[in-house]
Amino acid sequence: MSYTLGAAAKATGKSKTTIHRAIKSGRISATSDETGAYRIDPAELHRVFPPVYRNSNAEPKMEQSVPYGETQVLWRELEVLREERERERNQLQDTISDLQKDRDHWRQQATYLLENKREKEEAAHAQLEKVRSSWIGRWLLKV
């Protein structure tokens, strides 16, 4: 036995459009007969959309799954977890800030050392040019 599009919609409490979109997107596999009507296997349909059971005209009964006292305990636990998460977030922000300061310090140090090395190289090059331009430098370089 297979569902038509309308029967599938009734069995799941969804609209025909929702079922049709699920077929078109590939979430549900279906075959179409010679008239073009869809045939949907019940197992395939209920794999994606759970069945709706229709009892008489009974209204669904609301039950509290957790007693009131336990609810208050759970709210307090949730609040403690939120405070802990906020504290951890602040600690992480402080750590990130410290790491950024360290990074900036080391970057500044590296830049200083590179500039200092460049200045020393330029000074040494200027000194060498001075020696080459003197008469003793020219005489030593010929030998």
C-alpha positions, 0 to 999 in steps of 0.5 A, spaced: 500 500 500 502 506 498 500 513 499 497 519 494 500 526 495 493 527 499 493 521 503 500 522 505 498 530 507 493 527 512 497 521 515 502 526 517 498 533 518 502 536 513 500 540 507 500 537 500 505 543 498 510 541 504 510 533 502 511 535 494 517 540 496 520 534 500 519 529 494 522 535 489 528 536 494 529 529 494 528 528 502 523 523 500 523 518 494 516 517 491 514 514 484 509 517 479 504 513 476 501 513 469 497 519 470 502 523 474 500 522 481 505 520 486 505 514 490 509 514 496 511 508 500 509 509 508 516 507 511 519 513 506 514 518 508 514 517 516 522 516 515 521 524 514 515 526 517 512 522 523 505 520 523 499 523 526 494 519 530 487 522 530 483 520 536 476 522 537 475 529 539 479 529 545 484 535 546 491 533 547 493 533 555 498 538 557 502 534 562 508 538 566 514 533 565 518 536 571 515 538 578 515 545 579 521 544 585 525 541 580 524 546 575 527 551 580 533 547 581 534 547 573 533 554 572 538 555 578 543 550 574 542 554 568 544 561 571 550 558 574 552 555 567 551 562 564 555 565 569 561 560 568 560 561 561 561 569 562 567 568 567 570 564 562 569 568 556 572 574 560 578 570 561 579 568 554 578 575 552 584 577 557 588 572 554 587 574 547 588 581 549 595 579 553 597 575 547 596 581 542 600 585 547 606 580 546 605 580 539 605 587 538 611 588 543 615 582 539 613 585 532 616 592 534 622 589 537 623 585 530 622 592 526 627 595 531 633 590 530 632 590 522 632 597 522 638 597 526 642 592 522 640 596 516 643 602 519 650 598 521 650 595 514 649 602 511 655 605 515 659 599 514 658 600 506 660 608 507 666 606 511 668 601 505 667 606 500 671 611 504 677 607 504 676 605 497 676 612 495 683 614 499 690 613 495 692 607 500 685 603 499 686 604 491 693 601 492 691 596 497 685 594 492 690 593 486 695 588 490 
